[in-house]
Amino acid sequence: MEQGVVLVTGGSRGIGRALVERLAARGERVAFTFHRGEDEARALESALGPGVRAFPMDLLDRAAPVRVVEAAEAALGPVLGLVNNAAVRREALVGFCSDEDWDAVIDANLGGAFRCARAALRGMIAAKRGAIVNVASLSAYRGVSGQAAYAASKAGLLALTRCLARELGRSGVRVNAVVPGLVDTAMTADLTDARRAQLRADQCLRAPVPPAGVAGVIDFLLSGDAGHVTGQEVVVDAGTSA
């Protein structure tokens, strides 16, 4: 992003890591957050050089996004790109889902993205340019047994995307969403082979979607090539939703 910093939440693993590596490879300045696995995050930061900085952040900490944006800007420059990628998943059938688990998933995945956008958009509005990409999930479109909280949080993220696009368009800030299908990441590592096969049964393409495949679409939406794209949802699911 020309003369700006891209902030990627959950950037030490999976889709976030693939994006951080892609941006850094062409010399972009990138800030990314992590919650657990500090050693892994610091190793990535060190490997990618001084233009990449890692910051701890808990999505449930309401003050954290402002702290992270301020720290990233002090270290690297103005944040003009934001990728709300970090998320949590707790599976339970609705009848057995506790209030604690429901609240934690909604507050982390939807509330966390809202707070990060709120913290970053003020600088973008002042600069009269910027791009936000929210990473949703195919479960926002298709019911998945045991994922009611996760699906609801991601469906809410799509609605937030559209509202932000309306609010920020006049300020030159674009807001879009990427909707991945099943991607092999740490979040899905606990799925059984049978469950994985079930979720991939409707794919048109045989190959699974890798993190880098989703990262490429996010990169496009951040770039000037998508300068007239806002309020949209780009599905990356190997044709599952076709």
C-alpha positions as YAML, in Angstrom:
chain: A
units: angstrom
residues:
- id: 1
  name: MET
  ca: [0.00, 0.00, 0.00]
- id: 2
  name: GLU
  ca: [1.69, 3.16, -1.25]
- id: 3
  name: GLN
  ca: [3.12, 5.23, 1.63]
- id: 4
  name: GLY
  ca: [1.02, 3.38, 4.17]
- id: 5
  name: VAL
  ca: [1.11, 0.45, 6.57]
- id: 6
  name: VAL
  ca: [-1.11, -2.63, 6.38]
- id: 7
  name: LEU
  ca: [-2.28, -3.96, 9.75]
- id: 8
  name: VAL
  ca: [-3.19, -7.66, 9.69]
- id: 9
  name: THR
  ca: [-4.85, -9.15, 12.75]
- id: 10
  name: GLY
  ca: [-3.96, -12.77, 13.43]
- id: 11
  name: GLY
  ca: [-0.94, -12.48, 11.17]
- id: 12
  name: SER
  ca: [1.35, -15.15, 12.61]
- id: 13
  name: ARG
  ca: [-0.53, -18.16, 11.25]
- id: 14
  name: GLY
  ca: [-2.71, -19.39, 8.41]
- id: 15
  name: ILE
  ca: [-4.24, -16.88, 6.02]
- id: 16
  name: GLY
  ca: [-2.84, -13.94, 7.98]
- id: 17
  name: ARG
  ca: [0.71, -15.27, 7.84]
- id: 18
  name: ALA
  ca: [0.45, -15.96, 4.10]
- id: 19
  name: LEU
  ca: [-0.68, -12.37, 3.58]
- id: 20
  name: VAL
  ca: [2.04, -10.88, 5.77]
- id: 21
  name: GLU
  ca: [4.69, -12.84, 3.89]
- id: 22
  name: ARG
  ca: [3.23, -11.83, 0.52]
- id: 23
  name: LEU
  ca: [3.15, -8.13, 1.39]
- id: 24
  name: ALA
  ca: [6.61, -8.15, 2.95]
- id: 25
  name: ALA
  ca: [8.11, -9.91, -0.08]
- id: 26
  name: ARG
  ca: [7.49, -6.84, -2.19]
- id: 27
  name: GLY
  ca: [8.64, -4.37, 0.43]
- id: 28
  name: GLU
  ca: [5.35, -3.32, 2.03]
- id: 29
  name: ARG
  ca: [5.39, -2.15, 5.63]
- id: 30
  name: VAL
  ca: [3.27, -4.56, 7.66]
- id: 31
  name: ALA
  ca: [2.11, -4.67, 11.25]
- id: 32
  name: PHE
  ca: [0.47, -7.85, 12.46]
- id: 33
  name: THR
  ca: [-1.07, -9.04, 15.68]
- id: 34
  name: PHE
  ca: [-0.90, -12.31, 17.56]
- id: 35
  name: HIS
  ca: [-2.62, -13.62, 20.67]
- id: 36
  name: ARG
  ca: [-0.74, -16.80, 21.50]
- id: 37
  name: GLY
  ca: [2.52, -18.20, 20.18]
- id: 38
  name: GLU
  ca: [4.73, -15.18, 20.75]
- id: 39
  name: ASP
  ca: [7.89, -17.08, 19.82]
- id: 40
  name: GLU
  ca: [6.39, -17.96, 16.44]
- id: 41
  name: ALA
  ca: [5.31, -14.35, 15.87]
- id: 42
  name: ARG
  ca: [8.68, -12.92, 16.85]
- id: 43
  name: ALA
  ca: [10.47, -15.40, 14.60]
- id: 44
  name: LEU
  ca: [8.32, -14.28, 11.65]
- id: 45
  name: GLU
  ca: [8.92, -10.62, 12.50]
- id: 46
  name: SER
  ca: [12.68, -11.22, 12.60]
- id: 47
  name: ALA
  ca: [12.72, -13.23, 9.38]
- id: 48
  name: LEU
  ca: [10.86, -10.59, 7.37]
- id: 49
  name: GLY
  ca: [12.97, -7.62, 8.40]
- id: 50
  name: PRO
  ca: [12.54, -4.14, 9.89]
- id: 51
  name: GLY
  ca: [9.50, -3.26, 7.79]
- id: 52
  name: VAL
  ca: [7.42, -5.87, 9.64]
- id: 53
  name: ARG
  ca: [6.41, -5.56, 13.28]
- id: 54
  name: ALA
  ca: [4.41, -7.89, 15.52]
- id: 55
  name: PHE
  ca: [2.11, -6.72, 18.31]
- id: 56
  name: PRO
  ca: [0.23, -8.77, 20.92]
- id: 57
  name: MET
  ca: [-3.54, -8.29, 20.93]
- id: 58
  name: ASP
  ca: [-6.51, -10.01, 22.54]
- id: 59
  name: LEU
  ca: [-9.68, -9.48, 20.48]
- id: 60
  name: LEU
  ca: [-11.69, -9.32, 23.70]
- id: 61
  name: ASP
  ca: [-9.60, -6.44, 25.08]
- id: 62
  name: ARG
  ca: [-11.62, -3.37, 24.18]
- id: 63
  name: ALA
  ca: [-8.70, -0.97, 24.52]
- id: 64
  name: ALA
  ca: [-6.22, -3.10, 22.56]
- id: 65
  name: PRO
  ca: [-7.05, -1.96, 18.99]
- id: 66
  name: VAL
  ca: [-6.32, 1.69, 19.74]
- id: 67
  name: ARG
  ca: [-3.05, 0.72, 21.42]
- id: 68
  name: VAL
  ca: [-2.00, -1.46, 18.50]
- id: 69
  name: VAL
  ca: [-2.84, 1.14, 15.84]
- id: 70
  name: GLU
  ca: [-0.96, 3.81, 17.75]
- id: 71
  name: ALA
  ca: [2.05, 1.52, 18.27]
- id: 72
  name: ALA
  ca: [2.07, 0.44, 14.63]
- id: 73
  name: GLU
  ca: [1.95, 4.02, 13.42]
- id: 74
  name: ALA
  ca: [4.73, 5.06, 15.79]
- id: 75
  name: ALA
  ca: [6.91, 2.22, 14.54]
- id: 76
  name: LEU
  ca: [6.12, 2.10, 10.84]
- id: 77
  name: GLY
  ca: [3.91, 4.99, 9.70]
- id: 78
  name: PRO
  ca: [0.21, 5.64, 9.02]
- id: 79
  name: VAL
  ca: [-2.08, 2.62, 8.92]
- id: 80
  name: LEU
  ca: [-3.94, 2.85, 5.60]
- id: 81
  name: GLY
  ca: [-4.81, -0.83, 5.25]
- id: 82
  name: LEU
  ca: [-6.57, -3.08, 7.75]
- id: 83
  name: VAL
  ca: [-7.28, -6.79, 7.43]
- id: 84
  name: ASN
  ca: [-9.60, -8.16, 10.10]
- id: 85
  name: ASN
  ca: [-8.44, -11.75, 9.91]
- id: 86
  name: ALA
  ca: [-8.12, -12.93, 13.53]
- id: 87
  name: ALA
  ca: [-11.00, -15.06, 14.83]
- id: 88
  name: VAL
  ca: [-11.92, -17.77, 17.30]
- id: 89
  name: ARG
  ca: [-14.13, -20.83, 16.83]
- id: 90
  name: ARG
  ca: [-15.93, -22.82, 19.52]
- id: 91
  name: GLU
  ca: [-18.17, -25.58, 18.21]
- id: 92
  name: ALA
  ca: [-21.32, -26.67, 20.03]
- id: 93
  name: LEU
  ca: [-24.86, -27.54, 19.08]
- id: 94
  name: VAL
  ca: [-27.17, -24.64, 19.97]
- id: 95
  name: GLY
  ca: [-28.90, -26.63, 22.68]
- id: 96
  name: PHE
  ca: [-25.57, -27.18, 24.42]
- id: 97
  name: CYS
  ca: [-23.86, -23.85, 23.67]
- id: 98
  name: SER
  ca: [-23.17, -21.88, 26.83]
- id: 99
  name: ASP
  ca: [-23.73, -18.14, 27.10]
- id: 100
  name: GLU
  ca: [-20.02, -17.80, 27.78]
- id: 101
  name: ASP
  ca: [-19.01, -19.49, 24.53]
- id: 102
  name: TRP
  ca: [-21.63, -17.64, 22.48]
- id: 103
  name: ASP
  ca: [-20.61, -14.25, 23.89]
- id: 104
  name: ALA
  ca: [-16.90, -14.94, 23.48]
- id: 105
  name: VAL
  ca: [-17.19, -15.89, 19.80]
- id: 106
  name: ILE
  ca: [-19.49, -12.99, 18.87]
- id: 107
  name: ASP
  ca: [-17.46, -10.46, 20.83]
- id: 108
  name: ALA
  ca: [-14.12, -11.65, 19.47]
- id: 109
  name: ASN
  ca: [-15.01, -12.16, 15.82]
- id: 110
  name: LEU
  ca: [-17.53, -9.37, 15.29]
- id: 111
  name: GLY
  ca: [-16.82, -7.00, 18.16]
- id: 112
  name: GLY
  ca: [-13.07, -7.31, 17.66]
- id: 113
  name: ALA
  ca: [-13.35, -6.44, 13.97]
- id: 114
  name: PHE
  ca: [-15.62, -3.50, 14.79]
- id: 115
  name: ARG
  ca: [-13.15, -2.14, 17.34]
- id: 116
  name: CYS
  ca: [-10.17, -2.57, 15.02]
- id: 117
  name: ALA
  ca: [-12.00, -0.80, 12.19]
- id: 118
  name: ARG
  ca: [-13.03, 2.02, 14.52]
- id: 119
  name: ALA
  ca: [-9.44, 2.48, 15.67]
- id: 120
  name: ALA
  ca: [-7.98, 2.50, 12.15]
- id: 121
  name: LEU
  ca: [-10.60, 4.39, 10.16]
- id: 122
  name: ARG
  ca: [-9.97, 7.78, 11.75]
- id: 123
  name: GLY
  ca: [-6.50, 7.96, 10.25]
- id: 124
  name: MET
  ca: [-7.81, 6.74, 6.90]
- id: 125
  name: ILE
  ca: [-10.52, 9.39, 6.87]
- id: 126
  name: ALA
  ca: [-7.93, 12.06, 7.63]
- id: 127
  name: ALA
  ca: [-5.77, 10.78, 4.77]
- id: 128
  name: LYS
  ca: [-8.84, 10.47, 2.51]
- id: 129
  name: ARG
  ca: [-7.79, 6.99, 1.42]
- id: 130
  name: GLY
  ca: [-7.49, 3.48, 2.76]
- id: 131
  name: ALA
  ca: [-8.81, -0.05, 2.50]
- id: 132
  name: ILE
  ca: [-10.33, -2.48, 4.98]
- id: 133
  name: VAL
  ca: [-10.77, -6.17, 4.22]
- id: 134
  name: ASN
  ca: [-12.80, -8.35, 6.57]
- id: 135
  name: VAL
  ca: [-12.23, -12.11, 6.47]
- id: 136
  name: ALA
  ca: [-15.60, -13.84, 6.86]
- id: 137
  name: SER
  ca: [-16.48, -17.49, 6.25]
- id: 138
  name: LEU
  ca: [-18.68, -19.60, 4.00]
- id: 139
  name: SER
  ca: [-20.55, -20.57, 7.16]
- id: 140
  name: ALA
  ca: [-22.12, -17.10, 6.99]
- id: 141
  name: TYR
  ca: [-24.02, -18.36, 3.92]
- id: 142
  name: ARG
  ca: [-24.51, -22.04, 4.65]
- id: 143
  name: GLY
  ca: [-25.71, -23.55, 7.89]
- id: 144
  name: VAL
  ca: [-23.09, -25.73, 9.55]
- id: 145
  name: SER
  ca: [-24.14, -27.88, 12.48]
- id: 146
  name: GLY
  ca: [-22.29, -26.87, 15.62]
- id: 147
  name: GLN
  ca: [-21.12, -23.52, 14.27]
- id: 148
  name: ALA
  ca: [-24.05, -21.24, 15.11]
- id: 149
  name: ALA
  ca: [-21.98, -18.73, 17.07]
- id: 150
  name: TYR
  ca: [-19.15, -18.68, 14.54]
- id: 151
  name: ALA
  ca: [-21.53, -18.41, 11.58]
- id: 152
  name: ALA
  ca: [-23.53, -15.64, 13.23]
- id: 153
  name: SER
  ca: [-20.36, -13.67, 13.94]
- id: 154
  name: LYS
  ca: [-19.23, -13.98, 10.32]
- id: 155
  name: ALA
  ca: [-22.65, -13.08, 8.93]
- id: 156
  name: GLY
  ca: [-22.57, -10.00, 11.13]
- id: 157
  name: LEU
  ca: [-19.14, -9.19, 9.73]
- id: 158
  name: LEU
  ca: [-20.59, -9.13, 6.21]
- id: 159
  name: ALA
  ca: [-23.28, -6.68, 7.33]
- id: 160
  name: LEU
  ca: [-20.62, -4.54, 9.03]
- id: 161
  name: THR
  ca: [-18.66, -4.56, 5.76]
- id: 162
  name: ARG
  ca: [-21.59, -3.13, 3.81]
- id: 163
  name: CYS
  ca: [-22.38, -0.48, 6.40]
- id: 164
  name: LEU
  ca: [-18.75, 0.65, 6.61]
- id: 165
  name: ALA
  ca: [-18.55, 0.84, 2.81]
- id: 166
  name: ARG
  ca: [-21.52, 3.22, 2.84]
- id: 167
  name: GLU
  ca: [-20.15, 5.31, 5.69]
- id: 168
  name: LEU
  ca: [-16.58, 5.62, 4.42]
- id: 169
  name: GLY
  ca: [-16.97, 5.81, 0.65]
- id: 170
  name: ARG
  ca: [-17.13, 9.60, 0.56]
- id: 171
  name: SER
  ca: [-13.84, 9.67, 2.46]
- id: 172
  name: GLY
  ca: [-12.11, 7.54, -0.16]
- id: 173
  name: VAL
  ca: [-11.94, 4.46, 2.06]
- id: 174
  name: ARG
  ca: [-12.97, 1.11, 0.58]
- id: 175
  name: VAL
  ca: [-14.34, -1.80, 2.64]
- id: 176
  name: ASN
  ca: [-14.73, -5.32, 1.32]
- id: 177
  name: ALA
  ca: [-14.94, -8.89, 2.60]
- id: 178
  name: VAL
  ca: [-13.35, -12.16, 1.60]
- id: 179
  name: VAL
  ca: [-15.41, -15.29, 2.21]
- id: 180
  name: PRO
  ca: [-13.19, -18.39, 2.35]
- id: 181
  name: GLY
  ca: [-14.47, -21.92, 2.29]
- id: 182
  name: LEU
  ca: [-12.55, -24.64, 4.11]
- id: 183
  name: VAL
  ca: [-8.89, -23.65, 4.34]
- id: 184
  name: ASP
  ca: [-6.19, -25.75, 5.98]
- id: 185
  name: THR
  ca: [-5.11, -23.59, 8.92]
- id: 186
  name: ALA
  ca: [-4.50, -23.99, 12.64]
- id: 187
  name: MET
  ca: [-8.18, -23.18, 13.25]
- id: 188
  name: THR
  ca: [-9.29, -26.22, 11.23]
- id: 189
  name: ALA
  ca: [-6.49, -28.55, 12.31]
- id: 190
  name: ASP
  ca: [-8.75, -30.30, 14.83]
- id: 191
  name: LEU
  ca: [-11.24, -31.45, 12.19]
- id: 192
  name: THR
  ca: [-11.41, -35.19, 11.59]
- id: 193
  name: ASP
  ca: [-10.71, -36.52, 8.11]
- id: 194
  name: ALA
  ca: [-14.37, -37.47, 7.79]
- id: 195
  name: ARG
  ca: [-15.52, -33.98, 8.76]
- id: 196
  name: ARG
  ca: [-13.02, -32.42, 6.37]
- id: 197
  name: ALA
  ca: [-14.23, -34.63, 3.52]
- id: 198
  name: GLN
  ca: [-17.84, -33.72, 4.32]
- id: 199
  name: LEU
  ca: [-17.11, -29.99, 4.19]
- id: 200
  name: ARG
  ca: [-15.27, -30.38, 0.87]
- id: 201
  name: ALA
  ca: [-17.82, -32.66, -0.77]
- id: 202
  name: ASP
  ca: [-19.45, -29.82, -2.75]
- id: 203
  name: GLN
  ca: [-16.24, -28.27, -4.10]
- id: 204
  name: CYS
  ca: [-16.05, -27.90, -7.89]
- id: 205
  name: LEU
  ca: [-12.25, -27.93, -7.82]
- id: 206
  name: ARG
  ca: [-10.57, -30.96, -6.34]
- id: 207
  name: ALA
  ca: [-7.62, -29.17, -4.73]
- id: 208
  name: PRO
  ca: [-8.14, -27.65, -1.26]
- id: 209
  name: VAL
  ca: [-7.92, -23.88, -0.86]
- id: 210
  name: PRO
  ca: [-4.50, -22.97, 0.59]
- id: 211
  name: PRO
  ca: [-3.99, -19.90, 2.82]
- id: 212
  name: ALA
  ca: [-1.98, -18.27, 0.03]
- id: 213
  name: GLY
  ca: [-5.00, -18.52, -2.29]
- id: 214
  name: VAL
  ca: [-7.10, -16.41, 0.06]
- id: 215
  name: ALA
  ca: [-4.18, -14.06, 0.77]
- id: 216
  name: GLY
  ca: [-3.90, -13.28, -2.93]
- id: 217
  name: VAL
  ca: [-7.50, -12.10, -3.09]
- id: 218
  name: ILE
  ca: [-7.06, -9.97, 0.03]
- id: 219
  name: ASP
  ca: [-3.94, -8.45, -1.50]
- id: 220
  name: PHE
  ca: [-5.94, -7.52, -4.61]
- id: 221
  name: LEU
  ca: [-8.68, -5.87, -2.54]
- id: 222
  name: LEU
  ca: [-6.08, -3.81, -0.68]
- id: 223
  name: SER
  ca: [-4.45, -2.68, -3.91]
- id: 224
  name: GLY
  ca: [-5.14, 0.14, -6.31]
- id: 225
  name: ASP
  ca: [-6.30, -2.45, -8.86]
- id: 226
  name: ALA
  ca: [-9.46, -2.71, -6.74]
- id: 227
  name: GLY
  ca: [-9.82, 1.05, -6.53]
- id: 228
  name: HIS
  ca: [-13.47, 0.95, -7.61]
- id: 229
  name: VAL
  ca: [-14.47, -2.08, -5.55]
- id: 230
  name: THR
  ca: [-16.22, -1.53, -2.22]
- id: 231
  name: GLY
  ca: [-19.00, -3.12, -0.21]
- id: 232
  name: GLN
  ca: [-18.41, -6.47, -1.91]
- id: 233
  name: GLU
  ca: [-17.99, -10.07, -0.79]
- id: 234
  name: VAL
  ca: [-15.48, -12.18, -2.73]
- id: 235
  name: VAL
  ca: [-15.94, -15.92, -2.19]
- id: 236
  name: VAL
  ca: [-12.84, -18.14, -2.29]
- id: 237
  name: ASP
  ca: [-14.19, -21.66, -1.80]
- id: 238
  name: ALA
  ca: [-13.08, -23.79, -4.77]
- id: 239
  name: GLY
  ca: [-16.64, -23.59, -6.08]
- id: 240
  name: THR
  ca: [-18.45, -24.97, -3.03]
- id: 241
  name: SER
  ca: [-21.13, -22.29, -3.28]
- id: 242
  name: ALA
  ca: [-21.58, -22.59, -7.08]
...
